[in-house]
Amino acid sequence: MKFKLLAGAAMAAVCVASGASAADTGWYGAVDLGYHWPDSFALKSSNNASTGQPYAWDLSQKEDWAGFARLGYRVSNNWRVELEGGYRTGDVNSFRGGAGQAIVGVCAPGVIRTAASPTCGAPSGSVQVWSLMGNVIYDFAPDAVINPFLGAGLGASQIKVDGLQGQFSNVTGTISAANPAYQNLSISKSDTTIAYQLIAGAAWKATDLLNVDLTYRYLGGADSSFKSTGSAALQPGVFKGPYRDASVTVGLRYSFAPPPPPP
């Protein structure tokens, strides 16, 4: 009799454990929206300036919004994998270098600067970034109300410098019809490169199926290349450099798996 009771208890325990284990895995979907602040995009040209050195300019982008959509699968109680699509945007703030540059940078287009009005305004244009990443995430306390997590992702990013137009801050060499005093530069190109990201955050368990995620992402990757076009003698050629960005988002993550049964 005692043996039958013990066997029954063991079978019940196995069933409960199996139910809990099955609930630990399953698909989920998530949407995140937030804010990003890109690093200055350090770019060097393929052609040299009059100094014999490349143009070394930083493309500064204004901070703006970022959005992400994720489809994931919880493979165990602590580990998740997911496919993430992201979008970041922001207007161009400046495109110029530091001291020692033959030409300092690019100013607002179509502005005739004089001694009375020497201001070099911002060029026009924007930078848009699409990313597609495969993420691996570790949950430290998946059953707690507040669950910290860390992760990393690998994939690709497409960076588009859209409609950047501006006027060289100054012109080197003898001014002539072939080398006028005011010349323009434009870039409207995109490039796709290998990318990675580091992830950290915390989730608040709103219900058994719904989590609210606070997520920090740091995006990096290989160098991107953008061909520029000058209006006359000044032709920097192809600008090349790495893109770096940080973002913070708040998102809703919904689990498609049913919650575990009560013990």
C-alpha contacts under 8 A as a table, 3 or more apart, distances in Angstrom:
res1	aa1	res2	aa2	distance
1	M	4	K	5.18
1	M	5	L	6.37
2	K	5	L	5.12
2	K	6	L	6.19
3	F	6	L	5.13
3	F	7	A	6.09
4	K	7	A	5.05
4	K	8	G	6.09
5	L	8	G	5.11
5	L	9	A	6.17
6	L	9	A	5.07
6	L	10	A	6.12
7	A	10	A	5.06
7	A	11	M	6.22
8	G	11	M	5.15
8	G	12	A	6.21
9	A	12	A	5.11
9	A	13	A	6.19
10	A	13	A	5.09
10	A	14	V	6.26
11	M	14	V	5.09
11	M	15	C	6.28
12	A	15	C	5.12
12	A	16	V	6.23
13	A	16	V	5.16
13	A	17	A	6.03
14	V	17	A	5.07
14	V	18	S	5.99
15	C	18	S	5.06
15	C	19	G	6.19
16	V	19	G	5.14
16	V	20	A	6.26
16	V	263	P	6.88
17	A	20	A	5.16
17	A	21	S	6.04
18	S	21	S	5.06
18	S	22	A	6.11
19	G	22	A	5.23
19	G	23	A	6.34
19	G	260	P	6.63
19	G	261	P	6.85
20	A	23	A	5.15
20	A	24	D	6.38
20	A	260	P	5.35
20	A	261	P	6.91
21	S	24	D	5.11
21	S	25	T	7.18
22	A	25	T	5.74
22	A	26	G	7.97
22	A	260	P	7.84
23	A	26	G	7.10
23	A	257	A	6.65
23	A	258	P	6.59
23	A	259	P	6.07
23	A	260	P	4.98
24	D	74	R	7.01
24	D	75	V	7.61
24	D	76	S	5.76
24	D	77	N	5.06
24	D	260	P	7.63
25	T	73	Y	7.06
25	T	74	R	4.71
25	T	75	V	5.21
25	T	76	S	5.55
25	T	77	N	6.97
25	T	257	A	7.47
26	G	73	Y	5.43
26	G	74	R	5.28
26	G	75	V	7.08
26	G	255	S	7.33
26	G	256	F	6.81
26	G	257	A	5.25
27	W	71	L	7.50
27	W	72	G	5.71
27	W	73	Y	4.34
27	W	74	R	6.39
27	W	255	S	6.17
27	W	256	F	5.54
27	W	257	A	6.37
28	Y	71	L	6.03
28	Y	72	G	5.23
28	Y	73	Y	6.07
28	Y	74	R	7.80
28	Y	253	R	6.78
28	Y	254	Y	5.47
28	Y	255	S	4.20
28	Y	256	F	5.33
28	Y	257	A	7.59
29	G	69	A	7.79
29	G	70	R	5.69
29	G	71	L	4.62
29	G	72	G	6.16
29	G	253	R	5.70
29	G	254	Y	5.47
29	G	255	S	6.64
29	G	256	F	7.75
30	A	69	A	5.85
30	A	70	R	4.98
30	A	71	L	6.48
30	A	251	G	6.70
30	A	252	L	5.47
30	A	253	R	4.14
30	A	254	Y	6.21
31	V	67	G	7.69
31	V	68	F	5.83
31	V	69	A	4.58
31	V	70	R	6.29
31	V	251	G	5.35
31	V	252	L	5.68
31	V	253	R	6.78
32	D	67	G	5.66
32	D	68	F	4.99
32	D	69	A	6.36
32	D	249	T	5.79
32	D	250	V	5.46
32	D	251	G	3.84
32	D	252	L	6.62
33	L	65	W	7.49
33	L	66	A	5.96
33	L	67	G	4.49
33	L	68	F	6.46
33	L	249	T	5.13
33	L	250	V	5.71
33	L	251	G	6.23
34	G	65	W	5.67
34	G	66	A	5.34
34	G	67	G	6.37
34	G	247	S	7.18
34	G	248	V	5.68
34	G	249	T	3.93
34	G	250	V	6.12
35	Y	63	E	7.40
35	Y	64	D	5.85
35	Y	65	W	4.42
35	Y	66	A	5.44
35	Y	247	S	5.62
35	Y	248	V	5.60
35	Y	249	T	6.36
36	H	63	E	5.88
36	H	64	D	5.78
36	H	65	W	5.90
36	H	66	A	6.01
36	H	88	R	7.30
36	H	245	D	7.01
36	H	246	A	5.63
36	H	247	S	3.98
36	H	248	V	6.41
37	W	62	K	7.34
37	W	63	E	4.69
37	W	64	D	6.92
37	W	245	D	6.09
37	W	246	A	5.59
37	W	247	S	6.29
38	P	41	F	7.94
38	P	61	Q	6.56
38	P	62	K	7.68
38	P	63	E	6.75
38	P	243	Y	7.97
38	P	244	R	6.03
38	P	245	D	4.09
38	P	246	A	6.10
39	D	60	S	7.31
39	D	61	Q	7.78
39	D	243	Y	7.41
39	D	244	R	5.47
39	D	245	D	5.72
39	D	246	A	7.93
40	S	58	D	5.63
40	S	59	L	5.59
40	S	60	S	4.68
40	S	61	Q	6.85
40	S	244	R	7.81
41	F	58	D	5.27
41	F	59	L	4.73
41	F	60	S	6.22
41	F	61	Q	7.96
41	F	241	G	6.84
41	F	242	P	6.61
41	F	243	Y	5.66
41	F	244	R	7.28
42	A	56	A	7.32
42	A	57	W	6.16
42	A	58	D	4.46
42	A	59	L	6.40
42	A	241	G	5.59
42	A	242	P	6.74
42	A	243	Y	7.83
43	L	56	A	5.88
43	L	57	W	5.49
43	L	58	D	5.90
43	L	59	L	7.18
43	L	239	F	5.54
43	L	240	K	5.01
43	L	241	G	4.54
43	L	242	P	7.59
44	K	54	P	6.12
44	K	55	Y	5.59
44	K	56	A	4.54
44	K	57	W	6.44
44	K	238	V	7.99
44	K	239	F	5.17
44	K	240	K	5.39
44	K	241	G	6.57
45	S	48	N	7.03
45	S	54	P	5.26
45	S	55	Y	5.23
45	S	56	A	6.72
45	S	236	P	5.61
45	S	237	G	6.01
45	S	238	V	5.33
45	S	239	F	4.27
45	S	240	K	6.42
46	S	54	P	6.55
46	S	236	P	6.62
46	S	237	G	5.46
46	S	238	V	5.15
46	S	239	F	6.37
46	S	240	K	7.82
47	N	54	P	5.90
47	N	55	Y	7.62
47	N	235	Q	7.25
47	N	236	P	5.00
47	N	237	G	5.41
47	N	238	V	7.40
48	N	51	T	7.34
48	N	52	G	5.31
48	N	53	Q	4.90
48	N	54	P	4.15
48	N	55	Y	6.41
48	N	236	P	6.70
49	A	52	G	5.58
49	A	53	Q	5.69
49	A	54	P	5.71
49	A	55	Y	6.06
49	A	102	A	6.47
49	A	103	I	7.75
49	A	236	P	7.23
50	S	53	Q	7.42
50	S	102	A	6.46
50	S	172	T	7.00
50	S	173	G	7.92
51	T	102	A	6.27
54	P	236	P	7.77
55	Y	97	G	7.89
55	Y	101	Q	7.13
55	Y	103	I	7.77
55	Y	236	P	6.84
56	A	96	R	7.88
56	A	97	G	5.86
56	A	101	Q	7.59
57	W	95	F	6.18
57	W	96	R	4.65
57	W	97	G	4.12
57	W	98	G	7.58
57	W	105	G	6.81
58	D	94	S	7.71
58	D	95	F	5.57
58	D	96	R	5.51
58	D	97	G	5.83
59	L	92	V	7.26
59	L	93	N	7.60
59	L	94	S	5.91
59	L	95	F	4.43
59	L	96	R	6.81
60	S	92	V	6.13
60	S	93	N	5.22
60	S	94	S	5.07
60	S	95	F	6.19
61	Q	90	G	6.01
61	Q	91	D	5.80
61	Q	92	V	4.55
61	Q	93	N	5.01
61	Q	94	S	7.11
61	Q	126	S	7.57
61	Q	127	V	7.09
62	K	90	G	5.34
62	K	91	D	5.48
62	K	92	V	6.13
62	K	93	N	5.59
63	E	90	G	6.08
64	D	88	R	7.56
64	D	89	T	6.22
64	D	90	G	5.26
65	W	88	R	6.47
65	W	89	T	6.62
65	W	90	G	7.68
66	A	86	G	7.43
66	A	87	Y	5.67
66	A	88	R	4.51
66	A	89	T	6.79
66	A	247	S	7.38
66	A	249	T	7.75
67	G	86	G	5.77
67	G	87	Y	5.38
67	G	88	R	6.73
67	G	249	T	7.79
68	F	84	E	6.77
68	F	85	G	5.60
68	F	86	G	4.29
68	F	87	Y	6.42
69	A	84	E	5.74
69	A	85	G	5.38
69	A	86	G	6.58
70	R	82	E	6.46
70	R	83	L	5.66
70	R	84	E	4.41
70	R	85	G	6.48
71	L	82	E	5.49
71	L	83	L	5.39
71	L	84	E	6.61
72	G	80	R	6.89
72	G	81	V	5.56
72	G	82	E	3.77
72	G	83	L	6.19
73	Y	80	R	5.73
73	Y	81	V	5.49
73	Y	82	E	6.16
74	R	77	N	7.16
74	R	78	N	7.87
74	R	79	W	6.06
74	R	80	R	4.29
74	R	81	V	6.48
75	V	78	N	7.96
75	V	79	W	5.79
75	V	80	R	5.68
75	V	81	V	7.28
76	S	79	W	5.26
76	S	80	R	7.12
77	N	139	D	7.91
77	N	142	P	6.66
78	N	138	Y	5.57
78	N	139	D	4.80
78	N	140	F	6.58
78	N	141	A	7.57
78	N	142	P	6.34
79	W	136	V	7.39
79	W	137	I	5.88
79	W	138	Y	4.82
79	W	139	D	6.27
80	R	136	V	5.92
80	R	137	I	5.12
80	R	138	Y	6.44
80	R	139	D	7.82
81	V	134	G	7.35
81	V	135	N	5.60
81	V	136	V	4.61
81	V	137	I	6.24
82	E	134	G	5.85
82	E	135	N	5.17
82	E	136	V	6.65
83	L	132	L	7.35
83	L	133	M	5.89
83	L	134	G	4.76
83	L	135	N	6.33
84	E	131	S	7.87
84	E	132	L	5.70
84	E	133	M	5.12
84	E	134	G	6.32
84	E	135	N	7.23
85	G	130	W	7.40
85	G	131	S	5.63
85	G	132	L	4.61
85	G	133	M	6.50
86	G	129	V	7.92
86	G	130	W	5.59
86	G	131	S	4.90
86	G	132	L	6.44
87	Y	128	Q	7.41
87	Y	129	V	5.66
87	Y	130	W	4.65
87	Y	131	S	6.46
88	R	128	Q	5.82
88	R	129	V	5.05
88	R	130	W	6.61
89	T	126	S	7.28
89	T	127	V	5.84
89	T	128	Q	4.45
89	T	129	V	6.28
90	G	126	S	5.65
90	G	127	V	5.64
90	G	128	Q	6.68
91	D	124	S	7.67
91	D	125	G	5.96
91	D	126	S	3.99
91	D	127	V	6.22
92	V	95	F	7.73
92	V	122	A	7.57
92	V	123	P	6.89
92	V	124	S	6.39
92	V	125	G	5.48
92	V	126	S	4.92
92	V	127	V	6.66
92	V	164	L	7.59
93	N	122	A	5.87
93	N	123	P	7.19
94	S	106	V	7.52
94	S	107	C	7.77
94	S	122	A	5.28
94	S	123	P	6.34
95	F	105	G	5.78
95	F	106	V	5.65
95	F	107	C	7.76
95	F	122	A	7.76
95	F	123	P	7.29
96	R	104	V	5.60
96	R	105	G	3.74
96	R	106	V	6.04
97	G	101	Q	6.60
97	G	104	V	5.47
97	G	105	G	5.99
98	G	101	Q	6.47
98	G	104	V	6.78
99	A	104	V	7.56
101	Q	104	V	5.38
102	A	172	T	7.24
103	I	168	F	7.15
103	I	169	S	6.47
103	I	170	N	5.88
103	I	171	V	6.92
103	I	172	T	7.41
104	V	168	F	7.96
104	V	169	S	6.18
104	V	170	N	7.41
105	G	168	F	5.99
105	G	169	S	5.55
106	V	120	C	7.98
106	V	122	A	7.67
106	V	123	P	6.50
106	V	166	G	5.37
106	V	167	Q	5.16
106	V	168	F	4.55
106	V	169	S	5.37
106	V	185	L	7.46
107	C	120	C	4.96
107	C	121	G	5.09
107	C	122	A	5.37
107	C	123	P	5.24
107	C	166	G	5.29
107	C	167	Q	4.99
107	C	168	F	6.13
107	C	169	S	5.68
108	A	111	V	6.38
108	A	120	C	6.49
108	A	121	G	4.63
108	A	122	A	4.80
108	A	123	P	4.18
108	A	124	S	6.73
108	A	165	Q	7.73
108	A	166	G	5.07
108	A	167	Q	6.03
109	P	123	P	6.18
109	P	124	S	7.37
109	P	165	Q	6.29
109	P	166	G	4.16
109	P	167	Q	4.94
109	P	184	N	7.14
110	G	166	G	7.59
110	G	167	Q	6.84
111	V	167	Q	7.77
112	I	182	Y	7.85
113	R	116	A	7.95
113	R	117	S	5.58
113	R	118	P	5.02
113	R	119	T	6.91
113	R	120	C	7.67
114	T	117	S	4.91
114	T	118	P	5.31
115	A	118	P	5.53
120	C	169	S	6.90
122	A	166	G	7.84
123	P	164	L	6.77
123	P	165	Q	5.80
123	P	166	G	4.69
123	P	167	Q	7.57
124	S	163	G	7.07
124	S	164	L	5.38
124	S	165	Q	5.39
124	S	166	G	6.57
125	G	161	V	7.35
125	G	162	D	5.66
125	G	163	G	4.68
125	G	164	L	4.04
125	G	165	Q	6.48
126	S	161	V	6.06
126	S	162	D	5.25
126	S	163	G	6.75
126	S	164	L	6.64
127	V	159	I	7.08
127	V	160	K	5.66
127	V	161	V	4.67
127	V	162	D	5.94
128	Q	159	I	5.90
128	Q	160	K	5.16
128	Q	161	V	6.64
128	Q	162	D	7.30
129	V	157	S	6.72
129	V	158	Q	5.63
129	V	159	I	4.55
129	V	160	K	6.28
130	W	157	S	5.57
130	W	158	Q	5.16
130	W	159	I	6.61
131	S	155	G	7.51
131	S	156	A	5.79
131	S	157	S	4.16
131	S	158	Q	6.28
132	L	155	G	5.69
132	L	156	A	5.52
132	L	157	S	6.37
133	M	153	G	5.72
133	M	154	L	5.33
133	M	155	G	4.30
133	M	156	A	6.48
133	M	195	A	7.97
133	M	196	Y	7.58
134	G	153	G	5.27
134	G	154	L	5.46
134	G	155	G	6.02
135	N	151	G	6.82
135	N	152	A	5.60
135	N	153	G	4.07
135	N	154	L	6.68
136	V	151	G	5.47
136	V	152	A	5.68
136	V	153	G	6.34
137	I	149	F	6.74
137	I	150	L	5.70
137	I	151	G	4.11
137	I	152	A	6.74
138	Y	149	F	5.52
138	Y	150	L	5.48
138	Y	151	G	6.09
139	D	142	P	5.56
139	D	147	N	6.57
139	D	148	P	6.23
139	D	149	F	4.56
139	D	150	L	6.96
140	F	147	N	6.25
140	F	148	P	5.70
140	F	149	F	5.85
141	A	144	A	5.42
141	A	146	I	7.42
141	A	147	N	4.84
141	A	148	P	6.67
142	P	147	N	5.73
143	D	147	N	7.58
144	A	147	N	5.85
144	A	205	K	7.34
145	V	203	A	7.87
145	V	204	W	5.62
145	V	205	K	4.89
145	V	206	A	7.71
146	I	202	A	6.65
146	I	203	A	5.68
146	I	204	W	4.82
146	I	205	K	6.50
147	N	202	A	5.35
147	N	203	A	5.00
147	N	204	W	6.51
147	N	205	K	7.82
148	P	200	A	7.82
148	P	201	G	5.82
148	P	202	A	4.08
148	P	203	A	6.31
149	F	200	A	5.87
149	F	201	G	5.44
149	F	202	A	5.73
149	F	203	A	7.67
150	L	199	I	5.62
150	L	200	A	4.53
150	L	201	G	6.59
151	G	198	L	6.16
151	G	199	I	4.72
151	G	200	A	6.30
152	A	196	Y	7.48
152	A	197	Q	5.67
152	A	198	L	4.55
152	A	199	I	5.52
153	G	196	Y	5.45
153	G	197	Q	4.98
153	G	198	L	6.44
153	G	199	I	7.74
154	L	194	I	7.79
154	L	195	A	6.00
154	L	196	Y	4.44
154	L	197	Q	6.54
155	G	194	I	5.94
155	G	195	A	5.28
155	G	196	Y	6.16
156	A	192	T	6.78
156	A	193	T	5.59
156	A	194	I	4.45
156	A	195	A	4.72
156	A	196	Y	7.53
157	S	192	T	5.58
157	S	193	T	5.65
157	S	194	I	6.44
157	S	195	A	5.78
157	S	221	G	7.95
158	Q	190	S	6.69
158	Q	191	D	5.55
158	Q	192	T	4.14
158	Q	193	T	6.54
159	I	190	S	5.42
159	I	191	D	5.50
159	I	192	T	6.36
159	I	224	S	7.51
160	K	188	S	7.39
160	K	189	K	5.78
160	K	190	S	3.95
160	K	191	D	6.52
161	V	164	L	6.53
161	V	187	I	6.58
161	V	188	S	5.44
161	V	189	K	5.56
161	V	190	S	6.12
161	V	226	F	7.73
162	D	187	I	7.07
162	D	188	S	4.73
162	D	189	K	6.56
162	D	190	S	7.91
163	G	186	S	7.11
163	G	187	I	6.19
163	G	188	S	4.87
164	L	186	S	5.43
164	L	187	I	5.07
164	L	188	S	6.16
165	Q	184	N	7.26
165	Q	185	L	5.83
165	Q	186	S	4.41
165	Q	187	I	6.65
166	G	184	N	5.66
166	G	185	L	5.50
166	G	186	S	6.55
167	Q	182	Y	6.96
167	Q	183	Q	5.75
167	Q	184	N	4.24
167	Q	185	L	6.01
168	F	171	V	6.78
168	F	182	Y	7.00
168	F	183	Q	5.85
168	F	184	N	5.85
168	F	185	L	6.84
170	N	181	A	7.54
170	N	182	Y	7.45
171	V	175	I	7.97
171	V	179	N	7.99
171	V	180	P	7.83
171	V	181	A	5.99
171	V	182	Y	7.00
171	V	183	Q	7.49
171	V	234	L	7.93
172	T	175	I	7.99
173	G	179	N	7.70
174	T	179	N	7.06
175	I	178	A	7.89
175	I	179	N	5.32
175	I	180	P	5.40
175	I	181	A	5.92
176	S	179	N	4.82
176	S	180	P	5.35
176	S	181	A	7.79
177	A	180	P	5.50
178	A	232	A	6.56
178	A	233	A	6.44
179	N	232	A	6.30
179	N	233	A	5.38
179	N	234	L	7.85
180	P	183	Q	6.57
180	P	232	A	7.53
183	Q	230	G	7.17
183	Q	231	S	5.74
183	Q	232	A	6.34
183	Q	234	L	7.46
184	N	230	G	5.70
184	N	231	S	5.21
184	N	232	A	7.75
185	L	228	S	6.81
185	L	229	T	5.69
185	L	230	G	4.49
185	L	231	S	6.37
186	S	228	S	5.74
186	S	229	T	5.37
186	S	230	G	6.56
187	I	226	F	7.01
187	I	227	K	6.49
187	I	228	S	4.81
187	I	229	T	6.56
188	S	226	F	7.87
188	S	228	S	7.79
189	K	226	F	5.71
189	K	227	K	6.79
190	S	225	S	7.91
190	S	226	F	6.75
191	D	224	S	5.87
191	D	225	S	6.26
191	D	226	F	7.11
192	T	224	S	7.15
193	T	221	G	6.95
193	T	222	A	5.91
193	T	223	D	7.20
193	T	224	S	6.57
194	I	221	G	5.70
194	I	222	A	5.78
195	A	219	L	7.17
195	A	220	G	5.68
195	A	221	G	3.93
195	A	222	A	6.46
196	Y	219	L	5.93
196	Y	220	G	5.43
196	Y	221	G	5.70
197	Q	217	R	6.40
197	Q	218	Y	5.24
197	Q	219	L	4.42
197	Q	220	G	6.13
198	L	217	R	5.65
198	L	218	Y	5.17
198	L	219	L	6.83
199	I	215	T	6.95
199	I	216	Y	5.72
199	I	217	R	4.78
199	I	218	Y	6.73
200	A	215	T	5.90
200	A	216	Y	5.26
200	A	217	R	6.78
201	G	213	D	7.17
201	G	214	L	5.43
201	G	215	T	4.42
201	G	216	Y	5.88
202	A	213	D	5.97
202	A	214	L	5.46
202	A	215	T	6.76
203	A	211	N	6.09
203	A	212	V	5.46
203	A	213	D	4.37
203	A	214	L	6.20
204	W	211	N	5.52
204	W	212	V	5.08
204	W	213	D	6.49
205	K	208	D	6.99
205	K	210	L	6.44
205	K	211	N	4.64
205	K	212	V	6.58
206	A	209	L	7.89
206	A	210	L	5.60
206	A	211	N	5.43
206	A	212	V	6.77
207	T	210	L	5.03
207	T	211	N	6.87
208	D	259	P	5.89
209	L	254	Y	5.65
209	L	255	S	4.93
209	L	256	F	7.36
209	L	257	A	7.71
209	L	258	P	7.49
209	L	259	P	6.70
210	L	252	L	7.01
210	L	253	R	5.75
210	L	254	Y	4.66
210	L	255	S	6.40
211	N	252	L	5.94
211	N	253	R	5.07
211	N	254	Y	6.48
212	V	250	V	7.06
212	V	251	G	5.66
212	V	252	L	4.83
212	V	253	R	6.24
213	D	249	T	7.89
213	D	250	V	5.61
213	D	251	G	4.98
213	D	252	L	6.24
213	D	253	R	7.00
214	L	248	V	7.28
214	L	249	T	5.87
214	L	250	V	4.73
214	L	251	G	6.59
215	T	248	V	5.61
215	T	249	T	5.33
215	T	250	V	6.48
215	T	251	G	7.90
216	Y	246	A	7.31
216	Y	247	S	5.69
216	Y	248	V	4.56
216	Y	249	T	6.67
217	R	246	A	5.64
217	R	247	S	5.26
217	R	248	V	6.53
218	Y	244	R	7.48
218	Y	245	D	5.80
218	Y	246	A	4.49
218	Y	247	S	6.63
219	L	243	Y	7.96
219	L	244	R	5.62
219	L	245	D	5.10
219	L	246	A	6.26
220	G	242	P	7.45
220	G	243	Y	6.09
220	G	244	R	4.83
220	G	245	D	6.82
221	G	242	P	6.55
221	G	243	Y	6.68
221	G	244	R	7.46
222	A	242	P	5.90
222	A	243	Y	7.79
223	D	240	K	6.28
223	D	241	G	4.66
223	D	242	P	4.21
223	D	243	Y	7.07
224	S	240	K	5.54
224	S	241	G	5.51
224	S	242	P	6.01
224	S	243	Y	7.34
225	S	238	V	6.46
225	S	239	F	5.68
225	S	240	K	4.36
225	S	241	G	6.80
226	F	238	V	5.44
226	F	239	F	5.19
226	F	240	K	6.37
227	K	237	G	5.90
227	K	238	V	4.15
227	K	239	F	6.18
228	S	235	Q	7.51
228	S	236	P	6.78
228	S	237	G	5.46
228	S	238	V	5.78
228	S	239	F	7.04
229	T	235	Q	6.39
229	T	236	P	7.70
229	T	237	G	6.96
230	G	233	A	7.25
230	G	234	L	5.75
230	G	235	Q	4.97
230	G	236	P	7.42
231	S	234	L	7.31
231	S	235	Q	7.92
232	A	235	Q	7.39
236	P	239	F	7.57
255	S	258	P	7.74
